[in-house]
Amino acid sequence: MATLTTTAEELRIRPAAWDDMETIANFVRSTADWYRPFVSDEDMAEHEVPDAWKAENYARRDFYVGSVEGTPVGTISLQYFGDFAYVGYVYLSANQVGRGYGQELLEFATGLASRKGMRGVALIAHPEATWATRAYTKFGFELVAEEREDVLAWNDGVLRDYYEEGFQLFVYWLVPESRR
């Protein structure tokens, strides 16, 4: 079991159990209103996460929960597509944003992906979600596709089921010389 403990923020990260999925859904829901001004109504379900979301996503993603002193503060999910890890969800409770936990969750995910021999870690984000895109680029993610057709074509189309209209593709290169 992979666990990261940091002394600065005291964040402990562990694999999520089924019992964690309501907490994880609440992390995602806590920021839904931030996305509402620019995400299409059709795609808002990915931010409002109805109850069916929990079972569907628990079955297809590896979720992790970050806690401080036993209290869950955030989550990150990973999937593996070929030689890339995909971060589908990296969310903090809205009242935990700005404390460095998001960076620690990304460090945890990129560390896991590196140990698995992945070339990089990918995620999609909306350009108007400046709080997210700023954090990703500060961390070292690189914008690699802005247009819908380019995002959907990336890595043999593995993101087709995950794409939200207007979202862009970012990659954190674990093997920098493999960029293309």
C-alpha positions as CSV (number, residue, x, y, z in Angstrom):
1,M,0.0,0.0,0.0
2,A,1.4,3.4,-1.0
3,T,1.3,6.0,1.7
4,L,2.9,9.5,1.7
5,T,3.4,11.3,5.0
6,T,4.7,14.8,4.9
7,T,5.9,16.7,7.9
8,A,5.0,20.2,6.7
9,E,1.3,19.6,6.1
10,E,0.9,16.2,7.8
11,L,-1.0,14.9,4.8
12,R,-1.5,11.1,4.8
13,I,-2.5,9.6,1.5
14,R,-4.1,6.1,1.3
15,P,-6.0,4.1,-1.2
16,A,-9.7,4.8,-1.0
17,A,-12.2,2.2,0.2
18,W,-15.8,2.0,-1.0
19,D,-16.8,3.7,2.3
20,D,-14.8,6.8,1.2
21,M,-16.8,7.4,-2.0
22,E,-19.5,9.6,-0.4
23,T,-16.7,11.8,1.0
24,I,-14.9,11.8,-2.4
25,A,-18.2,12.7,-4.1
26,N,-18.7,15.6,-1.6
27,F,-15.2,16.9,-2.5
28,V,-16.2,17.1,-6.1
29,R,-19.6,18.6,-5.4
30,S,-18.0,21.2,-3.1
31,T,-16.6,23.1,-6.1
32,A,-19.4,22.5,-8.6
33,D,-20.5,26.1,-8.4
34,W,-17.0,27.2,-9.4
35,Y,-17.5,25.4,-12.7
36,R,-21.1,26.3,-13.4
37,P,-20.4,29.7,-15.2
38,F,-18.4,28.0,-18.0
39,V,-19.1,24.2,-18.1
40,S,-21.9,23.1,-20.3
41,D,-25.1,21.9,-18.6
42,E,-24.5,18.4,-20.1
43,D,-21.0,18.2,-18.5
44,M,-22.1,19.6,-15.0
45,A,-23.0,16.0,-14.0
46,E,-19.2,15.4,-13.7
47,H,-19.1,18.2,-11.1
48,E,-22.4,17.6,-9.3
49,V,-21.8,13.8,-9.3
50,P,-25.1,12.0,-8.8
51,D,-25.1,8.9,-6.6
52,A,-24.6,6.6,-9.6
53,W,-21.3,8.3,-10.1
54,K,-19.8,6.6,-7.0
55,A,-20.2,3.0,-8.2
56,E,-19.2,3.7,-11.8
57,N,-16.1,5.6,-10.9
58,Y,-15.0,3.4,-8.0
59,A,-15.0,0.4,-10.4
60,R,-12.8,2.2,-13.1
61,R,-10.4,4.4,-11.2
62,D,-7.9,4.1,-8.4
63,F,-8.9,6.7,-5.9
64,Y,-6.8,7.9,-3.0
65,V,-7.8,10.0,0.0
66,G,-5.6,12.6,1.6
67,S,-6.2,13.2,5.3
68,V,-4.8,15.5,8.0
69,E,-5.1,14.3,11.6
70,G,-7.6,11.7,10.4
71,T,-9.9,14.2,8.6
72,P,-10.2,13.7,4.8
73,V,-9.2,16.9,3.0
74,G,-8.9,15.8,-0.6
75,T,-8.8,13.1,-3.2
76,I,-7.0,12.1,-6.4
77,S,-7.8,9.4,-8.9
78,L,-5.6,7.6,-11.4
79,Q,-6.1,5.3,-14.4
80,Y,-3.5,3.9,-16.7
81,F,-3.7,4.1,-20.5
82,G,-0.7,2.6,-22.2
83,D,2.3,4.4,-20.9
84,F,0.4,7.4,-19.4
85,A,-1.4,7.8,-16.1
86,Y,-4.5,9.8,-16.2
87,V,-5.6,12.0,-13.3
88,G,-9.4,12.1,-13.6
89,Y,-10.1,13.8,-10.3
90,V,-7.9,15.9,-8.0
91,Y,-10.2,17.7,-5.6
92,L,-9.9,19.3,-2.2
93,S,-12.7,20.2,0.1
94,A,-13.4,23.8,-0.9
95,N,-12.3,25.0,2.5
96,Q,-8.9,23.3,2.1
97,V,-7.8,25.0,-1.1
98,G,-4.6,26.9,-0.9
99,R,-2.9,24.9,1.8
100,G,-0.6,22.9,-0.5
101,Y,-2.6,19.6,-0.3
102,G,-3.3,19.7,-4.0
103,Q,0.4,19.8,-4.8
104,E,1.1,16.9,-2.4
105,L,-1.7,14.8,-4.0
106,L,-0.1,15.5,-7.5
107,E,3.4,14.6,-6.1
108,F,1.9,11.3,-4.8
109,A,0.3,10.6,-8.2
110,T,3.3,11.4,-10.3
111,G,5.4,9.3,-7.9
112,L,3.1,6.3,-8.3
113,A,3.1,6.8,-12.1
114,S,6.9,7.0,-12.2
115,R,7.3,3.8,-10.2
116,K,5.0,2.1,-12.7
117,G,7.3,3.2,-15.5
118,M,4.8,5.6,-17.1
119,R,6.1,8.3,-19.6
120,G,3.8,10.9,-18.2
121,V,0.7,11.9,-16.3
122,A,-2.1,13.6,-18.2
123,L,-5.2,15.5,-17.1
124,I,-7.8,17.8,-18.7
125,A,-8.8,21.2,-17.3
126,H,-11.0,24.1,-18.5
127,P,-9.0,27.2,-19.3
128,E,-11.5,29.3,-17.3
129,A,-10.7,27.2,-14.2
130,T,-7.7,29.4,-13.7
131,W,-7.2,28.2,-10.1
132,A,-6.7,24.7,-11.5
133,T,-4.7,25.5,-14.6
134,R,-2.4,27.8,-12.6
135,A,-1.7,25.0,-10.1
136,Y,-1.1,22.4,-12.8
137,T,1.4,24.6,-14.7
138,K,3.1,25.7,-11.5
139,F,3.5,22.0,-10.7
140,G,5.1,21.4,-14.1
141,F,2.2,20.2,-16.3
142,E,2.5,21.4,-19.9
143,L,-0.4,22.4,-22.1
144,V,-0.3,19.9,-25.0
145,A,-3.7,20.2,-26.7
146,E,-6.2,23.0,-26.7
147,E,-8.6,22.1,-29.4
148,R,-11.3,19.4,-29.0
149,E,-10.1,17.3,-31.8
150,D,-6.6,17.3,-30.6
151,V,-7.6,16.3,-27.0
152,L,-9.8,13.5,-28.4
153,A,-7.1,12.2,-30.7
154,W,-4.4,12.2,-28.1
155,N,-3.0,8.7,-27.1
156,D,-5.3,6.9,-29.6
157,G,-8.4,8.6,-28.3
158,V,-8.3,7.2,-24.7
159,L,-9.9,10.4,-23.3
160,R,-13.1,10.2,-25.4
161,D,-15.2,9.0,-22.5
162,Y,-13.8,11.7,-20.2
163,Y,-13.8,14.8,-22.3
164,E,-15.8,17.8,-21.3
165,E,-16.5,20.5,-23.9
166,G,-13.8,23.3,-23.8
167,F,-11.3,21.3,-21.7
168,Q,-7.6,21.3,-22.6
169,L,-5.0,18.5,-22.2
170,F,-2.0,18.9,-19.9
171,V,0.8,16.5,-19.5
172,Y,3.5,16.2,-16.8
173,W,6.4,14.4,-18.4
174,L,8.1,11.8,-16.3
175,V,10.4,10.9,-19.2
176,P,11.1,14.4,-20.7
177,E,13.0,13.1,-23.7
178,S,9.8,11.2,-24.8
179,R,7.8,14.3,-25.5
180,R,6.1,14.4,-28.9
